[in-house]
Each structure stands twice: as C-alpha cells, then as structure tokens.
C-alpha cells in the first residue's frame, strides 16, 4: 500500500477515519479539546478527510493552489491561537490513527511516506503563521 491507496481507503470510510482520529487525538492530547469548543465534530471529521486528500496531492504534485490554501489554513490556525508545537502531537496522533485504521496493511514505508507528507504541509502552514495569507 502507498499513500494514494491509503487516501482512497480513508475517503471511502466516510466519517469513520476522522472520528477515529479525533478519539485518538483527544485521548493522547487532551488539551487539544479546548481548540474545538463549539465545533461540529462530524463535520470536522469530514474536513479532515478532505484535508488529507489535499495533503496527498500537495505531497505528490506540489500544486501552487494547494500551497496557498495550506498557508491560509495556517493563518486561520494562528488566528485561533493554535500553537505550532501542537503540530508534532497532531502528526503523532494521525500516524497512530493511520496504523490502527490500516491494521495489517500498515508498514514502515507507508509510515515514512505519511510522516514526510505531514511534515511538509506543516512547514507550508507555518508560513501562514508568519506571513498572514488570505484569499
């Protein structure tokens, strides 16, 4: 399995993957719950799946439009006072969720591919913290 096949399974799961992620994330990083007060978590679970699709596309192809979107997302996270040191915790929870979700198909190569993609988009999002990016 590669990142693209992983993404297809995630998108086919509807809300399942996103809900699993937020359960794991809030268990591993309880302080993160504060950033989601008043959030429709079912909608957030779907947004996560869409964001992962964009992450995969950016990792594979480096589209400028996705880069701009990720910078805008970084600005939005900055506005919500989400600290940059939350990102490694988010990444670790995401990797734990991917491992559980893919179960027997998970391997070190896929883990490395996801880690690389997550770290790359995090760096782009950090630009949105430093250089306010809008539409």
C-alpha positions as a printed Julia matrix, in Angstrom:
135×3 Matrix{Float64}:
   0.0    0.0    0.0
   1.16   3.54  -0.74
  -0.09   6.94   0.36
  -2.53   7.21  -2.56
  -4.16   3.86  -1.75
  -4.28   4.86   1.91
  -6.09   8.07   0.99
  -8.63   6.19  -1.12
  -9.5    3.97   1.84
  -9.79   6.99   4.12
 -12.14   8.78   1.73
 -14.24   5.64   1.28
 -14.66   5.38   5.06
 -16.92   8.45   5.13
 -16.7    9.74   8.73
 -15.1    6.65  10.25
 -11.46   7.66   9.86
 -11.96  11.23  11.08
 -13.97  10.16  14.1
 -11.31   7.57  14.95
  -8.62  10.24  14.63
 -10.3   12.73  16.96
 -10.91  10.0   19.56
  -7.21   9.13  19.5
  -6.05  12.77  19.3
  -8.12  13.86  22.29
  -7.02  10.81  24.25
  -3.34  11.44  23.52
  -3.52  15.26  23.65
  -6.42  16.19  25.97
  -5.5   19.88  25.91
  -6.38  19.93  22.19
 -10.09  19.67  23.04
 -10.05  23.34  24.01
  -9.46  24.32  20.38
 -12.61  22.51  19.25
 -15.16  24.05  21.6
 -18.42  24.54  19.71
 -17.18  22.61  16.67
 -19.42  20.17  14.83
 -17.1   17.18  15.19
 -18.83  15.13  12.49
 -18.21  17.96  10.04
 -14.66  18.3   11.37
 -14.1   14.58  10.74
 -15.15  15.06   7.1
 -12.96  18.17   6.78
 -10.0   16.13   8.0
 -10.52  13.6    5.21
 -10.68  16.36   2.6
  -7.56  17.99   4.07
  -5.71  14.69   3.91
  -6.62  14.4    0.23
  -5.16  17.86  -0.35
  -2.09  16.88   1.65
  -1.55  13.86  -0.58
  -1.98  15.94  -3.72
   0.43  18.58  -2.48
   2.98  15.96  -1.46
   2.79  14.22  -4.84
   2.47  17.22  -7.15
   3.22  20.42  -5.23
   0.3   22.38  -6.69
   0.65  26.13  -6.03
  -3.07  26.5   -5.32
  -2.87  23.87  -2.57
   0.21  25.57  -1.15
  -1.71  28.85  -0.94
  -4.67  27.09   0.7
  -2.35  25.47   3.26
  -0.83  28.88   4.07
  -4.36  30.29   4.53
  -5.13  27.35   6.81
  -2.01  28.18   8.79
  -3.18  31.77   9.17
  -6.56  30.52  10.35
  -4.89  28.23  12.9
  -2.74  31.15  14.06
  -5.85  33.3   14.48
  -7.36  30.54  16.65
  -4.17  30.6   18.76
  -3.22  27.0   17.96
   0.47  26.8   18.86
   2.94  25.41  16.37
   4.16  22.93  18.95
   0.74  21.24  18.68
   1.6   20.01  15.16
   4.01  17.2   16.14
   1.39  15.93  18.6
  -1.23  16.1   15.84
   1.13  14.24  13.49
   1.82  11.51  16.03
  -1.91  11.03  16.68
  -2.58  10.95  12.95
   0.11   8.31  12.42
  -1.34   6.25  15.3
  -4.79   6.51  13.7
  -3.46   5.52  10.28
  -1.75   2.49  11.79
  -4.95   1.38  13.53
  -7.15   2.17  10.51
  -4.99   0.24   8.03
  -4.18  -2.54  10.52
  -2.4   -5.34   8.63
  -1.59  -3.17   5.61
   0.42  -0.64   7.64
   4.19  -0.8    7.24
   7.29   1.34   7.82
   7.41   2.55   4.22
   3.85   3.86   4.4
   4.53   5.41   7.81
   7.58   7.21   6.42
   5.63   8.44   3.39
   2.86   9.84   5.6
   5.34  11.4    8.05
   7.12  13.14   5.18
   3.84  14.45   3.75
   2.59  15.67   7.13
   5.85  17.42   7.96
   5.95  19.07   4.54
   2.45  20.52   4.8
   3.11  21.63   8.37
   6.05  23.7    7.14
   3.82  25.3    4.5
   1.14  26.02   7.08
   3.76  27.65   9.33
   4.33  30.19   6.56
   0.72  31.23   7.12
   1.56  31.88  10.77
   4.47  34.14   9.79
   3.06  35.74   6.65
  -0.67  36.3    7.03
  -2.24  34.7    4.0
  -5.75  35.39   2.79
  -7.86  34.92  -0.29
